[in-house]
Protein backbone atom coordinates (compact mmCIF):
# COMPACT_ATOMS: atom_id res chain seq x y z
CA UNK A 1 0.00 0.00 0.00
CA UNK A 2 1.19 3.48 -0.89
CA UNK A 3 -0.08 6.67 0.71
CA UNK A 4 0.48 10.07 -0.85
CA UNK A 5 0.07 12.44 2.09
CA UNK A 6 -0.20 16.00 0.79
CA UNK A 7 -0.77 19.42 2.28
CA UNK A 8 -3.14 21.98 0.76
CA UNK A 9 -1.91 24.88 -1.38
CA UNK A 10 -1.17 28.37 -0.15
CA UNK A 11 -3.98 30.60 1.09
CA UNK A 12 -3.98 34.40 1.50
CA UNK A 13 -3.65 33.87 5.25
CA UNK A 14 -0.64 31.57 4.81
CA UNK A 15 1.03 34.33 2.81
CA UNK A 16 0.24 36.90 5.53
CA UNK A 17 1.40 34.66 8.37
CA UNK A 18 -2.10 34.56 9.87
CA UNK A 19 -3.26 31.60 11.97
CA UNK A 20 -6.25 30.04 10.22
CA UNK A 21 -6.89 26.74 12.00
CA UNK A 22 -10.42 25.60 11.15
CA UNK A 23 -11.58 28.89 9.62
CA UNK A 24 -12.48 27.97 6.06
CA UNK A 25 -10.07 30.06 3.99
CA UNK A 26 -9.89 29.29 0.23
CA UNK A 27 -6.74 28.92 -1.84
CA UNK A 28 -5.02 32.01 -3.20
CA UNK A 29 -4.16 32.21 -6.92
CA UNK A 30 -0.68 31.00 -5.95
CA UNK A 31 -2.23 28.09 -4.07
CA UNK A 32 -4.39 27.16 -7.03
CA UNK A 33 -1.32 27.15 -9.27
CA UNK A 34 0.50 24.92 -6.77
CA UNK A 35 -2.44 22.51 -6.65
CA UNK A 36 -2.64 22.37 -10.45
CA UNK A 37 1.09 21.64 -10.55
CA UNK A 38 0.50 18.80 -8.10
CA UNK A 39 -2.26 17.50 -10.37
CA UNK A 40 0.09 17.55 -13.34
CA UNK A 41 2.66 15.62 -11.35
CA UNK A 42 0.09 12.98 -10.34
CA UNK A 43 -1.67 12.83 -13.71
CA UNK A 44 -0.29 9.42 -14.66
CA UNK A 45 -0.18 7.97 -11.14
CA UNK A 46 -2.97 5.41 -10.55
CA UNK A 47 -4.93 6.40 -7.44
CA UNK A 48 -7.24 3.88 -5.80
CA UNK A 49 -8.87 6.15 -3.24
CA UNK A 50 -8.71 9.84 -2.29
CA UNK A 51 -9.68 11.44 1.02
CA UNK A 52 -9.32 15.06 2.15
CA UNK A 53 -10.15 17.41 4.95
CA UNK A 54 -13.51 19.11 4.26
CA UNK A 55 -11.98 22.58 4.65
CA UNK A 56 -12.09 24.30 1.26
CA UNK A 57 -8.34 24.76 0.91
CA UNK A 58 -7.73 21.01 1.29
CA UNK A 59 -10.73 19.77 -0.69
CA UNK A 60 -9.97 22.12 -3.59
CA UNK A 61 -6.32 21.05 -3.60
CA UNK A 62 -7.40 17.41 -3.68
CA UNK A 63 -9.72 17.99 -6.65
CA UNK A 64 -6.96 19.75 -8.59
CA UNK A 65 -4.56 16.96 -7.66
CA UNK A 66 -6.96 14.33 -8.97
CA UNK A 67 -7.92 16.20 -12.12
CA UNK A 68 -11.40 16.45 -13.62
CA UNK A 69 -11.59 12.79 -14.63
CA UNK A 70 -11.00 11.54 -11.06
CA UNK A 71 -12.44 14.37 -8.95
CA UNK A 72 -15.66 12.45 -8.22
CA UNK A 73 -13.76 9.81 -6.26
CA UNK A 74 -12.89 12.30 -3.52
CA UNK A 75 -14.25 11.64 -0.02
CA UNK A 76 -14.13 14.16 2.84
CA UNK A 77 -13.33 13.34 6.46
CA UNK A 78 -13.68 15.97 9.21
CA UNK A 79 -11.10 14.16 11.35
CA UNK A 80 -8.45 15.37 8.89
CA UNK A 81 -9.22 19.06 9.56
CA UNK A 82 -6.45 21.39 10.71
CA UNK A 83 -5.79 21.90 14.41
CA UNK A 84 -8.34 24.21 16.00
CA UNK A 85 -6.39 27.29 17.09
CA UNK A 86 -9.33 28.64 19.08
CA UNK A 87 -8.81 32.27 20.09
CA UNK A 88 -5.69 32.51 17.90
CA UNK A 89 -7.58 31.95 14.65
CA UNK A 90 -7.49 34.99 12.39
CA UNK A 91 -4.55 36.57 14.22
CA UNK A 92 -1.03 37.31 13.03
CA UNK A 93 1.86 35.87 15.04
CA UNK A 94 2.77 39.43 16.06
CA UNK A 95 -0.74 39.93 17.46
CA UNK A 96 -0.55 36.66 19.41
CA UNK A 97 2.84 37.75 20.77
CA UNK A 98 1.17 40.82 22.26
CA UNK A 99 -1.87 38.92 23.53
CA UNK A 100 -0.51 35.55 24.68
CA UNK A 101 3.32 35.65 24.67
CA UNK A 102 4.01 32.81 27.12
CA UNK A 103 1.80 30.35 25.30
CA UNK A 104 3.20 31.37 21.91
CA UNK A 105 6.74 30.75 23.19
CA UNK A 106 5.67 27.35 24.52
CA UNK A 107 4.03 26.56 21.16
CA UNK A 108 7.33 27.23 19.43
CA UNK A 109 9.58 25.49 21.96
CA UNK A 110 7.41 22.81 23.64
CA UNK A 111 4.37 22.45 21.36
CA UNK A 112 3.26 19.19 22.93
CA UNK A 113 2.54 21.03 26.20
CA UNK A 114 0.14 23.56 24.68
CA UNK A 115 -3.64 23.40 24.70
CA UNK A 116 -4.84 26.01 22.28
CA UNK A 117 -7.08 28.58 24.06
CA UNK A 118 -10.54 27.41 23.05
CA UNK A 119 -8.93 24.94 20.65
CA UNK A 120 -7.03 21.66 20.59
CA UNK A 121 -3.79 20.08 21.69
CA UNK A 122 -1.47 18.24 19.31
CA UNK A 123 -2.34 14.97 21.04
CA UNK A 124 -6.01 15.51 20.25
CA UNK A 125 -5.12 16.25 16.62
CA UNK A 126 -2.98 13.11 16.38
CA UNK A 127 -5.70 10.90 17.87
CA UNK A 128 -8.42 12.06 15.47
CA UNK A 129 -6.25 12.37 12.34
CA UNK A 130 -4.77 8.90 12.85
CA UNK A 131 -8.30 7.51 13.03
CA UNK A 132 -9.04 9.31 9.77
CA UNK A 133 -5.91 7.93 8.10
CA UNK A 134 -6.65 4.39 9.25
CA UNK A 135 -10.23 4.63 8.02
CA UNK A 136 -9.07 5.96 4.64
CA UNK A 137 -6.58 3.10 4.22
CA UNK A 138 -8.93 0.34 5.36
CA UNK A 139 -9.08 -2.56 2.90
CA UNK A 140 -6.31 -1.31 0.61
CA UNK A 141 -3.85 -3.88 -0.72
CA UNK A 142 -0.27 -4.05 -1.91
CA UNK A 143 -0.88 -2.45 -5.30
CA UNK A 144 -3.20 0.31 -4.09
CA UNK A 145 -2.45 4.01 -3.73
CA UNK A 146 -4.28 6.36 -1.37
CA UNK A 147 -4.18 10.14 -1.74
CA UNK A 148 -4.75 12.08 1.48
CA UNK A 149 -4.86 15.89 1.42
CA UNK A 150 -4.75 17.52 4.83
CA UNK A 151 -2.97 20.30 6.70
CA UNK A 152 0.36 21.30 8.20
CA UNK A 153 -0.22 20.25 11.82
CA UNK A 154 -2.16 17.13 10.79
CA UNK A 155 0.61 15.96 8.47
CA UNK A 156 3.29 16.73 11.02
CA UNK A 157 1.74 14.71 13.86
CA UNK A 158 1.01 11.77 11.53
CA UNK A 159 4.60 11.81 10.29
CA UNK A 160 5.96 12.03 13.84
CA UNK A 161 4.07 8.87 14.75
CA UNK A 162 5.29 7.00 11.67
CA UNK A 163 8.89 8.15 12.22
CA UNK A 164 8.76 7.24 15.90
CA UNK A 165 9.32 10.84 16.98
CA UNK A 166 7.63 12.49 19.95
CA UNK A 167 5.18 15.13 18.76
CA UNK A 168 7.36 17.71 20.51
CA UNK A 169 9.68 17.31 17.49
CA UNK A 170 7.16 18.33 14.84
CA UNK A 171 9.07 21.54 14.04
CA UNK A 172 12.18 19.57 13.00
CA UNK A 173 10.90 19.12 9.43
CA UNK A 174 8.78 21.19 7.04
CA UNK A 175 5.50 20.74 5.23
CA UNK A 176 5.40 23.09 2.26
CA UNK A 177 2.21 24.02 0.38
CA UNK A 178 1.02 21.03 -1.73
CA UNK A 179 4.01 19.02 -0.55
CA UNK A 180 3.99 15.26 -1.06
CA UNK A 181 5.01 12.69 1.52
CA UNK A 182 5.20 9.13 0.20
CA UNK A 183 4.46 6.41 2.73
CA UNK A 184 4.59 2.67 2.04
CA UNK A 185 3.73 -0.41 4.07
CA UNK A 186 1.38 -3.36 4.46
CA UNK A 187 -0.93 -1.35 6.75
CA UNK A 188 -1.01 1.98 8.59
CA UNK A 189 0.74 0.55 11.65
CA UNK A 190 3.76 -0.50 9.56
CA UNK A 191 4.35 2.45 7.29
CA UNK A 192 7.73 3.77 6.23
CA UNK A 193 8.47 7.29 5.05
CA UNK A 194 9.87 7.04 1.51
CA UNK A 195 9.69 10.75 0.59
CA UNK A 196 9.33 13.69 2.96
CA UNK A 197 8.23 17.24 2.03
CA UNK A 198 8.68 16.72 -1.70
CA UNK A 199 7.49 19.89 -3.44
CA UNK A 200 9.56 19.59 -6.62
CA UNK A 201 6.46 20.28 -8.72
CA UNK A 202 6.58 23.98 -7.79
CA UNK A 203 9.79 24.76 -5.90
CA UNK A 204 13.46 24.54 -6.97
CA UNK A 205 15.70 22.17 -5.05
CA UNK A 206 17.11 24.95 -2.87
CA UNK A 207 13.95 27.07 -2.99
CA UNK A 208 12.17 28.43 0.05
CA UNK A 209 8.80 26.76 0.62
CA UNK A 210 7.66 27.23 4.18
CA UNK A 211 4.68 28.73 5.95
CA UNK A 212 4.78 31.87 8.06
CA UNK A 213 2.30 30.75 10.71
CA UNK A 214 1.42 27.66 12.75
C-alpha positions in Angstrom: 0.0 0.0 0.0 1.2 3.5 -0.9 -0.1 6.7 0.7 0.5 10.1 -0.8 0.1 12.4 2.1 -0.2 16.0 0.8 -0.8 19.4 2.3 -3.1 22.0 0.8 -1.9 24.9 -1.4 -1.2 28.4 -0.2 -4.0 30.6 1.1 -4.0 34.4 1.5 -3.7 33.9 5.3 -0.6 31.6 4.8 1.0 34.3 2.8 0.2 36.9 5.5 1.4 34.7 8.4 -2.1 34.6 9.9 -3.3 31.6 12.0 -6.2 30.0 10.2 -6.9 26.7 12.0 -10.4 25.6 11.2 -11.6 28.9 9.6 -12.5 28.0 6.1 -10.1 30.1 4.0 -9.9 29.3 0.2 -6.7 28.9 -1.8 -5.0 32.0 -3.2 -4.2 32.2 -6.9 -0.7 31.0 -5.9 -2.2 28.1 -4.1 -4.4 27.2 -7.0 -1.3 27.1 -9.3 0.5 24.9 -6.8 -2.4 22.5 -6.6 -2.6 22.4 -10.5 1.1 21.6 -10.5 0.5 18.8 -8.1 -2.3 17.5 -10.4 0.1 17.6 -13.3 2.7 15.6 -11.4 0.1 13.0 -10.3 -1.7 12.8 -13.7 -0.3 9.4 -14.7 -0.2 8.0 -11.1 -3.0 5.4 -10.6 -4.9 6.4 -7.4 -7.2 3.9 -5.8 -8.9 6.1 -3.2 -8.7 9.8 -2.3 -9.7 11.4 1.0 -9.3 15.1 2.2 -10.2 17.4 4.9 -13.5 19.1 4.3 -12.0 22.6 4.6 -12.1 24.3 1.3 -8.3 24.8 0.9 -7.7 21.0 1.3 -10.7 19.8 -0.7 -10.0 22.1 -3.6 -6.3 21.0 -3.6 -7.4 17.4 -3.7 -9.7 18.0 -6.7 -7.0 19.8 -8.6 -4.6 17.0 -7.7 -7.0 14.3 -9.0 -7.9 16.2 -12.1 -11.4 16.4 -13.6 -11.6 12.8 -14.6 -11.0 11.5 -11.1 -12.4 14.4 -8.9 -15.7 12.4 -8.2 -13.8 9.8 -6.3 -12.9 12.3 -3.5 -14.2 11.6 0.0 -14.1 14.2 2.8 -13.3 13.3 6.5 -13.7 16.0 9.2 -11.1 14.2 11.4 -8.5 15.4 8.9 -9.2 19.1 9.6 -6.5 21.4 10.7 -5.8 21.9 14.4 -8.3 24.2 16.0 -6.4 27.3 17.1 -9.3 28.6 19.1 -8.8 32.3 20.1 -5.7 32.5 17.9 -7.6 31.9 14.7 -7.5 35.0 12.4 -4.5 36.6 14.2 -1.0 37.3 13.0 1.9 35.9 15.0 2.8 39.4 16.1 -0.7 39.9 17.5 -0.6 36.7 19.4 2.8 37.7 20.8 1.2 40.8 22.3 -1.9 38.9 23.5 -0.5 35.6 24.7 3.3 35.7 24.7 4.0 32.8 27.1 1.8 30.4 25.3 3.2 31.4 21.9 6.7 30.8 23.2 5.7 27.3 24.5 4.0 26.6 21.2 7.3 27.2 19.4 9.6 25.5 22.0 7.4 22.8 23.6 4.4 22.4 21.4 3.3 19.2 22.9 2.5 21.0 26.2 0.1 23.6 24.7 -3.6 23.4 24.7 -4.8 26.0 22.3 -7.1 28.6 24.1 -10.5 27.4 23.1 -8.9 24.9 20.6 -7.0 21.7 20.6 -3.8 20.1 21.7 -1.5 18.2 19.3 -2.3 15.0 21.0 -6.0 15.5 20.2 -5.1 16.3 16.6 -3.0 13.1 16.4 -5.7 10.9 17.9 -8.4 12.1 15.5 -6.3 12.4 12.3 -4.8 8.9 12.9 -8.3 7.5 13.0 -9.0 9.3 9.8 -5.9 7.9 8.1 -6.6 4.4 9.2 -10.2 4.6 8.0 -9.1 6.0 4.6 -6.6 3.1 4.2 -8.9 0.3 5.4 -9.1 -2.6 2.9 -6.3 -1.3 0.6 -3.9 -3.9 -0.7 -0.3 -4.0 -1.9 -0.9 -2.5 -5.3 -3.2 0.3 -4.1 -2.4 4.0 -3.7 -4.3 6.4 -1.4 -4.2 10.1 -1.7 -4.8 12.1 1.5 -4.9 15.9 1.4 -4.8 17.5 4.8 -3.0 20.3 6.7 0.4 21.3 8.2 -0.2 20.3 11.8 -2.2 17.1 10.8 0.6 16.0 8.5 3.3 16.7 11.0 1.7 14.7 13.9 1.0 11.8 11.5 4.6 11.8 10.3 6.0 12.0 13.8 4.1 8.9 14.8 5.3 7.0 11.7 8.9 8.2 12.2 8.8 7.2 15.9 9.3 10.8 17.0 7.6 12.5 20.0 5.2 15.1 18.8 7.4 17.7 20.5 9.7 17.3 17.5 7.2 18.3 14.8 9.1 21.5 14.0 12.2 19.6 13.0 10.9 19.1 9.4 8.8 21.2 7.0 5.5 20.7 5.2 5.4 23.1 2.3 2.2 24.0 0.4 1.0 21.0 -1.7 4.0 19.0 -0.6 4.0 15.3 -1.1 5.0 12.7 1.5 5.2 9.1 0.2 4.5 6.4 2.7 4.6 2.7 2.0 3.7 -0.4 4.1 1.4 -3.4 4.5 -0.9 -1.3 6.7 -1.0 2.0 8.6 0.7 0.6 11.6 3.8 -0.5 9.6 4.3 2.5 7.3 7.7 3.8 6.2 8.5 7.3 5.0 9.9 7.0 1.5 9.7 10.8 0.6 9.3 13.7 3.0 8.2 17.2 2.0 8.7 16.7 -1.7 7.5 19.9 -3.4 9.6 19.6 -6.6 6.5 20.3 -8.7 6.6 24.0 -7.8 9.8 24.8 -5.9 13.5 24.5 -7.0 15.7 22.2 -5.1 17.1 24.9 -2.9 14.0 27.1 -3.0 12.2 28.4 0.0 8.8 26.8 0.6 7.7 27.2 4.2 4.7 28.7 5.9 4.8 31.9 8.1 2.3 30.7 10.7 1.4 27.7 12.7 
